[in-house]
Amino acid sequence: MRRAAILATLGGLAVAVLRPTAPADAPLAGRPEQPAIAAALPRAEALAAPYPPAVPVAAAVAPAGVTVELCGTGRMPLRGAGSVSGGDAFDDLPDPVGRLALQELQERLLRVLAAGDARQRVAAWLLRQPAVADPAAQAAWAAALLAEARAGGDAQALRWAVAACGHTDDAARCRRELALARVQAEPDNGLHWLEWAHEASSASEQGEAWQGVLRAHRWHEHPGGLTAVTQQALVAMQPVAPAYLRARLARETLGRDTAEAPAGQVWLEQQCGPGHADCAPLAERMAGTADSAALLTQAAVLGRQAGWAEARVQALTAATQAFHAQLPSWPEAERAVLACSGAEPPLAHVQAVARRGEVPRVR
């Protein structure tokens, strides 16, 4: 099962990326910008003051008959009759609590991430992907992101960096190099060996990948990882932004998280054909340590191939179904996402997945 299928009930999230709408006046902290790419990268203006802006409601908008609940802020009158945008509810809000507030929070988030650890710095680059279809700008962004990921050596950040490979001269080589770097960074994580096997170009490399899979003690995908990193940074920022703004950013980063899926699963099932003695203990290790519904489903498939009792297979299936059943739904009405009833359940779900993964570890 692929990640997009697992989280499809999160409201059909678009694979969207936070992109500052105004250019930045400073390079990402922690790494000097390469002169060759500096001019092509998107920039973001420095903020004069942290969120929330101290703008009285009465000064922001004339009294109107239509109001909406903003979780963490209170009720707020909408522009005019409250039907400015006809779509995105943020376009109906006064700028100090709507578009301007969201943009300022995005800018603050990028600064915090850019000054953070290796994983956070790569997250910042991911969120700075140029919105324009400009090959030169995209290539410059990709080069900077890949350089940051390789320099930091964080396995999850290296996995995220695959998103940049499509904007390089040799996407296949880029993916191979990142996969190899991941198995070197976390050799005990079977997921990296699985994805290295997917990129391997020779029988000897696939043999090495198979041995790595068998030696691996854990199977960790870190589902929703980009959303977890960004939300943790948002919660740590002072003052903490209202929940309706944090939920909006979570909705966007979850779109990118849903695009990720473990590669190499077909290859693994082929390796574990009938009578393969190594696959039963492999399935046990995967089932016992998997942190995502996709990996737990894969463990059930391998277990069935290895001759597990059907009750054991169904127990894993039930665990993934329980995860699906408790997925929060984003409200269909745009304004409902602004209220606490629409913003808080998805944020609580994101926090829970960050703490314990998508599925229980004790099985």
Secondary structure, DSSP 8 states (H G I E B T S, - for coil): --HHHHTTTTT---------SS-BSS--TTS---HHHHTTS--B---SS-SS----HHHHS---S-EEEETTTEEEE-STTS-SSSS-GGGGS-GGGTHHHHHHHHHHHHHHHHTS-HHHHHHHHHHT--SS--HHHHHHHHHHHHHHHHHH--HHHHHHGGGGGGGSS-HHHHHHHHHHHHHHH-TTBHHHHHHHHHH--SHHHHHHHHHHHHH--B----TTHHHHHHHHHHHHSSS---HHHHHHHHHHHHHHHHT---S-HHHHHHHT-TT-TTHHHHHHHHHHH--SHHHHHHHHHHHHHTT--HHHHHHHHHHHHHHHHT-----SSGGGGGSHHHHHHHHHHHHHHHHH-SS-S--
